[in-house]
């Protein structure tokens, strides 16, 4: 079935929804669901995200939105397209850019404005089930759990862990996450999302409203997104295969028969014989 709305996980889709002047109110409304009362955004502006990459090899998608409030609070909004190694390390590294950019020439007392790193992830990095959290809010605390530094915050949204259905949505934030996670699969505006802010989001996301040039750009972005997903899937499969081979070798060494090994590892008997 042909989609009515674009995929918001693509670079094109995410930036169309949250990265243009015409849709700035969508980003502001979404961010204000994540930020504390004393840091609600009254006004924001965009900076060029491409200049932040430290090397030519850095993907432009690393920083989809880089903005600050009228008071100077700075925010990074990242849409990560697939699982990457050392994700937490990357998040910490990326957050240093808006910190370093605050340095002033001449005499400076090192006072910093707050920085929020907000990542919307279409993968989950919490692999242990007992540790899984859809929303993980992180800040610097001491050994007693008291906040040591209140100007650097991380908000990680692991989208696969959000499983609420329309009738289970309780807050405006729930509605935003439901909108983003299911946008590409909607064929009409659900009653629960029939509000002005989401109506605008649906209007922006409707493929029939794109110009031919925009539609071509979206298709290219969709292909890139699919390629990244395929690489991720392949990496996962390779990892599972390596585990199966390791188990099979161990069972062979202990004298298990080929049929039993095949049943437990999903490897064919021919593949096991080659080991």
Buried (B, 14 or more C-beta within 10 A) or exposed (E): EEBBBBBBBBBBBBBBBBBEEEBBEBBBBBBBBBBEEEBEBEEBEBBEBEEBBEEEEEEEBBBBBBBBBEEEBBBBBBBBBBBBEEBEEBBBEBBEBBBEEBEEEEEEEEEBBBBBBBBBBBBBBBEEEEEBEBEBEBBEEEEEEEEEEEBBBBBBBBBEBBEBEEEEBEEBBBBBBBBBBBBBEBEEBBEBBEEEBBEBBBEBBEBEEBEEEBBEBBBEBBEBBEEBBEEBEEEEEEEEBEEBBEBBBEBBEEEBEBEEBBEEBEBEEEBBEEE
